[in-house]
Amino acid sequence: MDKHYSDNDIVIVEAARSILGSLTGSLKKYTAAELGRHILSGLVSRVECRSKNFSRDQIRHLIIGLCVGSGTGQNLPRQIARLCDINNIESSFVVNEMCGSGLEAIILGLQSLQLDEYPISIVGGIETPSMAPFFITREQATEWKGKTVEEIQGMMIRADVCDALWCKMHDVHSVVHAENTTQEWVKENNIDPEKFKLEIDEYAVTSHQRALNAINEGVLKEEIIPITGASENDELPVVRKLKVLQRQIGTRYTPKGIFISNFNSPPSANAAVFMMIMRYKEAFRLGLQPLARITGYARAGISPENFLLAPIKAVKHLFEKTKTALRDYDLLEINSAYGPQILFCKKELGLDLDKVNIYGDCIAYGHPVGAAGARLATTLLYALKRKKAGKGLVSICLGGGNAIALAVERINQNKTKELK
C-alpha cells in the first residue's frame, strides 16, 4: 500500500462505538442523547489527543442515523453536540433509512465534503430500543374506560417494532417476508430445505462462536469507548441462551416458519457509533493519520417483500461503479438481517465466508437498527487495521426493499503519505 493519495480523497480519521447492549442490559436506561454524548465525546477526545491543531470548535456538521425517533425530542444531533460542548454546529440532522441509516449518514457526510460545504463531518448512528415508547391511537384511548391494565397493554404497539420492523405496505413483520423469500429462493434454486435449514443454523453457531472468540481475545476493545457503569463488552453473545432458542420453531410472527427462527435471527440492541471524516488534505493539515479512505458506494432497490436479496444487487452496483470485483476485497461485513441472508449472498456473489464477518455478526451481537450500518463499517475498519489488509466492503439491506454498499481502503499508517 505504498502509494500516493489525492488531497481530495475522503478519509475516515477516527471511528468508535459503544458496546452493543441487550434490551435489559447495562445500556437500557440511556436515552439516545445520553448514549450519543458518551460516544461522541470519546471520539472527539481521541482526535484532540492525536492532533494539537484540532479543536471541537471546528466541528460544524453532524449527521446521525436513527430509525426509532419517537420520544427523542427535537434535533437529536444538536442535543448531543451541546452535551459534548460542541457549540458551532451549523448543520445537524437525522437520517432515517431503516437498517441502512448509519451507512447512509456516512455517504451524506462524504457528499457534503465533496461539495466543500464543511471541512469536517461527524457521521454515525444511534438506536436505543430499550427506551422506545408505546403507541396507542386516539380512538383506542377513548376505549380505555372499564378496561384492565393488561387489556390496555395488549392494545399498545411498541414503537421499535412499528417503525423499524413492520412492513406497512403488506402489514406484516419483516420476518414474514424473510421466511417467504427463503422458501421461494430454496425452491427456485432446487435446494434441499432440510439441508439449507441446517446450513442456516450452522452459520448462526459460527457467528456466535466468532463473536465470543473476539470478546474473549479482546480484539474489539480498540473500537469500543467504555462507559463507566456499563458492561465492558458486547452483551448479547454472552447472555443469549442458544440451547433454549434452538428448540424453538419459527418466531412469534411466523409460528409455522420453516427456516427463520429466534435462533438464527438478530435480537434488538442498544448502541451508538460515530466517525469523523474529512478530505485527505485536511487530515494532513491537522496531522492526523487516517484509518482508511472511502473508495465508493452504491445503492439498490428490489421489491419490498424480497429485501433480504437487496444487498446482492447493491454489491454488484458497487463493483460496476468502482471497476472492482469480489477478489479485490480482503474483508467484508455484510449484515445478517436474518440467517439466510449471508447464504444468499454466498451463492449469488461467490463469497468466501472466511473473509465475511470474521468477528461474528448481528445474529450474535444484536441489531441496533439506526446504528447498524455504521457499526459494520467501524468493525471493518479496525479489522483491516488489525489484519494489515487492504480493501474492505460493507453492505446492508433496508426494510422496504433497498440496500447500500460502501467500499473502503486502509491507509497504511507506517508509510509517509504525500499529497498529489
Protein Blocks (a to p, Z undefined) as FASTA:
>chain_A
ZZcddfkbccdfbdcddddddfklmklmpcfklmmmmmmmmmmmmmmmmpmkbcfklpcb
dcdddfblghnagakllmmmmmnopakbfbdcdddehjllmmmmmmmmmmmmmnomafbd
cddddddfklpccdddfklmmmmgopafklmmmmpccfklmmmmpcfklopafklmmmmm
mmmmmmmnopafklmmmmmmmmmmmmmmmmmmmmmnopmmmmpccdehiafbdfklmmpc
fklmmmpgcjfklmmbfkbcfklpccddddddddddddfklmmmnopacfbdcfbdcddd
ddfklmmmmmmmmmmmmmmmnopafklpmbdcdddfbfklmmmmmmmnopafklgoklop
fklnopafklmmmmmmmmmmmmmmmnopabdcdddddehiiacddddddddfkbccddZZ
